[in-house]
Amino acid sequence: MADSSSTASRVSSRSNNRRAVAKRLGSPVTYREGPLAYEPPVLCYCGMKAPRWISWSDDNLGHRYYRCSKARSASDCGFYMWFDSASALDFVKDLLKDLRDAVWKLRKENNELRQVAGTSDEYNSDMKMQMDLLERENLDLKQALKATEEKMHEKDALLHPLASRGMQVGVK
């Protein structure tokens, strides 16, 4: 008995979590038609055309319904009516196919992105190491150039007086 109670509690908890996620994320697939793109119009108690929505709850998954256009507001007239009968299987089949295809597409994209991310991380790590080596080499070369220029200035300073003396000797 305790097992069935804890199982029911876990199922209820999962359902509540799913509902919270669904409210936050909205519809998992794009609608094939807009909520007001149907004829003849179904009017709610307010006299306005009622949008037609798709239920994403566990109990009524995929079933379409009409709801007051002012739903979730203080002006909500409370209008609610099911569109689908229990035999509306074609729509549900199409919807489930769309969902299946969307899940497969997302899984494929996810796998591809994971592969690219892994490759990219390795590539970036290699490039960073090469850049660090090149920066160190560049610094070493700058220091060597500076030391060479200092030596040239020292030798130039030594040669300059000799060159000017040599010119005086050659002139006599």
C-alpha positions in Angstrom: 0.0 0.0 0.0 2.8 2.4 0.8 4.4 1.6 -2.5 1.3 2.7 -4.5 1.1 5.9 -2.4 4.7 6.8 -3.0 4.3 5.9 -6.7 1.2 8.1 -7.0 3.1 10.9 -5.3 6.1 10.6 -7.7 3.7 10.6 -10.7 1.8 13.6 -9.4 5.1 15.4 -8.7 6.3 14.7 -12.3 3.0 15.9 -13.7 3.2 19.1 -11.7 6.8 19.7 -12.9 5.8 19.0 -16.5 2.9 21.5 -16.2 5.2 24.2 -14.8 7.8 23.6 -17.6 5.0 23.7 -20.2 3.7 27.0 -18.9 7.2 28.5 -18.9 8.2 27.2 -22.4 4.8 27.3 -24.2 3.9 25.0 -27.0 6.7 22.5 -27.9 5.8 22.8 -31.6 4.6 25.6 -33.8 0.9 25.5 -34.5 -0.1 24.5 -38.0 -2.7 27.3 -38.0 -3.1 30.4 -35.8 -5.5 30.1 -32.8 -8.0 32.3 -34.6 -7.5 30.9 -38.1 -10.7 28.8 -38.3 -14.2 29.1 -39.6 -17.1 29.2 -38.7 -16.3 31.2 -35.6 -17.1 29.9 -32.2 -18.1 32.8 -29.9 -17.4 32.7 -26.2 -19.9 34.2 -23.6 -18.2 37.6 -24.2 -19.4 37.5 -27.8 -15.8 37.4 -29.1 -14.3 34.7 -31.3 -12.7 32.1 -29.0 -9.1 31.0 -29.9 -8.6 27.3 -30.5 -5.7 25.9 -28.6 -4.0 22.5 -28.2 -3.8 20.9 -24.7 -0.4 19.8 -23.5 -1.6 18.3 -20.3 -0.9 14.6 -19.6 -4.6 13.8 -19.4 -5.7 15.6 -22.7 -2.5 15.6 -24.7 -3.0 16.8 -28.2 -6.8 17.5 -27.9 -7.9 20.9 -29.2 -10.2 23.2 -27.3 -11.8 26.7 -27.4 -11.1 29.1 -24.6 -12.3 32.7 -23.8 -9.9 35.2 -25.5 -9.6 37.0 -22.2 -8.5 33.8 -20.4 -6.2 34.3 -17.5 -7.4 37.8 -16.9 -10.0 39.4 -14.7 -12.4 39.7 -17.7 -12.3 35.9 -18.4 -16.0 34.8 -19.0 -15.0 31.2 -18.2 -15.9 29.8 -21.7 -14.3 26.4 -22.4 -15.3 23.9 -25.0 -13.6 20.9 -26.5 -13.1 20.9 -30.3 -11.9 17.4 -30.8 -14.1 14.4 -30.3 -12.5 11.1 -29.0 -12.2 10.0 -32.6 -10.1 12.9 -33.8 -7.1 10.6 -34.3 -5.8 12.1 -37.6 -5.0 15.4 -36.0 -3.4 13.7 -33.0 -1.3 11.4 -35.3 -0.1 14.5 -37.3 0.7 16.3 -34.1 2.6 13.3 -32.7 4.5 12.9 -36.0 5.5 16.6 -35.8 6.6 16.2 -32.2 8.6 13.1 -33.0 10.3 14.8 -35.9 11.0 17.9 -33.8 12.6 15.7 -31.1 14.7 13.8 -33.6 15.8 17.0 -35.2 16.8 18.5 -31.9 18.6 15.3 -30.8 20.6 15.4 -34.1 21.4 19.1 -33.7 22.4 18.5 -30.1 24.8 15.6 -31.1 26.3 17.7 -33.9 26.8 20.7 -31.6 28.4 18.4 -28.9 30.8 17.1 -31.6 31.7 20.6 -32.8 32.0 21.9 -29.3 34.4 19.0 -28.4 36.5 19.6 -31.6 36.3 23.4 -31.1 37.6 23.1 -27.5 40.5 21.0 -28.6 41.3 23.3 -31.5 41.0 26.4 -29.2 43.3 24.8 -26.7 45.9 24.0 -29.4 45.7 27.5 -30.8 46.1 29.1 -27.4 49.2 27.0 -26.8 50.6 27.9 -30.2 49.8 31.6 -29.6 51.6 31.5 -26.2 54.7 29.9 -27.8 54.7 32.5 -30.6 54.3 35.4 -28.1 57.3 34.0 -26.0 59.3 33.6 -29.2 58.4 37.1 -30.3 59.4 38.5 -26.9 62.7 36.6 -27.1 63.4 38.0 -30.6 62.6 41.5 -29.5 65.1 41.2 -26.6 67.7 39.7 -29.0 67.1 42.6 -31.4 67.5 45.2 -28.7 70.7 43.5 -27.5 72.1 43.4 -31.1 71.2 47.1 -31.6 73.0 48.0 -28.3 76.1 46.1 -29.5 76.0 47.9 -32.8 75.7 51.3 -31.1 78.7 50.4 -28.9 80.8 49.3 -31.9 79.7 52.3 -33.9 80.8 54.5 -31.0 84.2 52.8 -31.1 84.5 53.0 -34.9 83.5 56.6 -35.2 86.6 58.1 -33.6 88.8 55.7 -35.6 87.1 56.6 -38.8 87.5 60.4 -38.2 91.2 59.8 -37.3 91.8 57.8 -40.4 90.3 60.6 -42.5 92.8 63.0 -40.9 95.7 60.7 -41.7 94.7 60.3 -45.3 94.3 64.0 -45.8 98.0 64.8 -44.7 
